Amino acid sequence: MFNKYTPPFTINYKGHEISVEKEQGNLIYKRTCEYETIEKVLLGASGDFLINPIEPVNLPKPITSYLLIDFERPVMMGPGSKQKIYLTFPVEMGIFIIGGKGEHELIDMLTLNRSKYTLYGTPNRGIICRYWKSEVFASYPNLDTRYEGDIELDIINDTNHWIEVTKSVFNAFGMKIYYGNDRTSMRAFMRIVNRHLAETGFMTYTTTPEFRRSMELYTARKLMLSTIKGIMEHGI
């Protein structure tokens, strides 16, 4: 599904359909899924369309830029240790039209997952996060990339104590998403400062013709921020 398409085209997957048709010099975009049907007339438009994964915090509407991943099983980190694990994250898709000069304009967003939100921290100082529960894997799992991607997470314990980790909180302003034929992925780190405080952030992959960097929504917005890292100060 994640690819570049030239109109007219139709994509079907388990009752979900995305199509673009030509009509009297315009393009008709239509998307049908189990909960809604959307149709848009793109006046005088031409060009290809790109469907790729975007930061999973946009639907059903942009409530927060934070994603909280709740571990199915806690992990224990020894003093001064570094370990790699793999988690899953919910996939959201962006549909872009590509202009004549190569610019990409978002026209729609879609997810096949149900969205859930939670409060991380206290009611007066906490933050709203997109919620996702994930199993912890020792190697990257075989997933249906229409629903889930994987996060390759390096956990660094900078303390002198054994630390139990039950969750990770990530800021979408720093996300770097990559996708290929059978994988949608991010690389991230979580640096534990003490029993209640950790810092999270993202790293890059090497892109290849088979593994491409996605067109992300938060890339331009992050330039307005002083930091793109996440600070977990309400427990790990």
N, C-alpha and C positions, 0 to 999 in steps of 0.2 A: 504493500500500500504506500509506503514512503518512497516517493519518486517524483519526477517531473513528468507532466502530462500535457499533450497538445490537444486542444479542442477539435472536434467533439469527442468526449469520452464518458464512460460510465464505469464506476467501481461498485461492486456488490460484495458485502460480507455479512453473513448471518442476519439478513433482514435490514441491514444498514446500506444505504446507497448514496453515492455522491456522483453528480453528473454535471456536465457543462455542454450546452447545445448552442449552435449558432442560429440567430433569428434576425433577419433583416438588418444586418450590419451590427447587431448587438450580440452579447453573450448572455445566456440564461443559466445561472448557477442554481442548482437545487440539491438539497441534502435532506434525506429522510432517515429517521431513526425511530426507536421505539417510543420516544417521549415527545418528539416534535418533528415538523416539516418546515424547512426554510427555503424560500425561493427569492432570488435577487436578480434584477435586470442590470447588467453592466453596460451602460450606454456607450456605444462606440468603442468598446474595449477590444483589444486583441492581445495575443501573446500566450505563452505557456503558463501552466499552473504548477505550483510546488506544494506537495503535502509532506510535512515532516513533523517530528515530535517537538513540542515546545515545553517550557517550564510548567510543571504540573500544579499550578496554583491559580489558574485563571477561571475555572468553571466551578459552579454555575455562573459566578460573577467574581471579579477581582476583589476579594475580601482581605487578603493578606499576601505577603510575599514569602511567607515562611512555610516550610514543609516539615512536619514531625513524623519520623518513622519510629514506630513502637516495635521493639524486638519481641518476637514470639518467645524466645528463650534468652534470658540475660547472659552476657559474657563477662568473664572475670579476667582482668588484666593484672599481671604481676608488676612489681615495682620496676620502673625504668624500662619497660618492655614496649615493643612495637609489633603489632599483629595486623594482618590483612584479612578482612572478611568481605562477603558480598551480601548485599541487601537488594530488595526489589523496591521499585517506586511506580506509582500509577502513571500511565502514559496519557498525555493530552496531545491532540493533533492540531496544527495550524494549517489552514488552507490559504495560500498566497497566490496572487496574480503577479507575474513578472513583467515589468514594463520594458519599453524599447531600449532604455539605457541600463538595464539590469537591476533596477530598483524593485524591491519586493513590497507589495501592499497586502496586509492581512485582510481577508474578506470574511473568514469564518473560523470557528474553533469547535472542536468535537472531542468527546471522551466516551469510551465504551464502559467506563467504570462509574460507580455511584460515588459522589463526592460527600465527604464527611469532614467536619471541622471540630477542633478541640481547643481548650485553653491550656497553654503551657505556662505554669507559674501561678501566682496568686491573682484573685480578681482585680486588685487595685494596681498591680505592677506586671502582670503577665501579658502574654501576647497570644493572639488568635493564630492558629496554624492549620493548614490542610493536614488531615490525619490519614496515616496509612500504617497498617500492621504488616510486618514482614518476617518471614523465617530468616534465620542466619545461616549462610552457606559458606563452605570452605573454598569453593571455586564457583565461577560464574554459572548460574543455573540456565537450563534450557527453558525459555519463556516464549509465550505468544506475544510478540512485540506490539500487537495492536492494543494489548491491555497493560503489559508490564515491561519495564526496563530494569537493568541491574545497576547498582552503585558499587563500584570497587572502592572499599573504604579502608584506609590505613588509620588505625587507632594507635596513638602514641601516649603512653602513660608517663608523664614527667614527674610523678610523685614518688615517694618512697614507700608507698602502701599498695596493697592489693585493692583494686577498684572494681566494683560491679557496674557494668554499663547496661542500661535498659532501653535507651532511646537515643536518637540523634535528631538535632534540629538544624535545618539548612536554610540559608537565605537565597531566594531565587535570583537575586541580582548578581550572584557570582556563578550561576550554573552554566556549565559547558556540556551540551548534550551531543552525542555522536550516534550515528545509526548506520547499519548495513543491512544485508539481506535477511539476516537471522538474529540481529542483536541491536538493542537500543541501550546506550550505556553512558554513565558518568563516572569520573574518578574524583574521589573526595578524601579529605583527611579530617580527623577529630583529635585534637590535642588536649589531653586532660591536664588541667592546672591544679585542681584539688578535688576533693570528694564531691563538690557541688558545682564546679565551674569547668567548662571546656570551651574550646574554640573550634569552629568548623569552617571549611572552605573547599574550593574545587581546584583541580589540576587539569591539564590538557592531555589528550591522546595525540599520537602521531596519525594524521589523516592519510588515507590511501584511497584509491578509486573504489575500494570495497567498504570503506569506513569513513563516512563524511561528517563534517561538523554541521549541526542543524542551524537553521535560521531561527534565532531566538528573539523573544519579545523584549527582554529586559536589558539587552546589550547596550542600547543607547541610553536608557534611563540610568544605568549604574554610574555614568560619568558625572551625574549630579550628586553622588553620594561620597562621603568621606571614607567609607569602608564597604566592601562587598562580602566580608566575612560574617559568620554567625557567631554570636556569643551565647552559650548556654549557661545562664547564671541561676536557673531555678531547679537544678538537679539533672543528673545523668542516669 
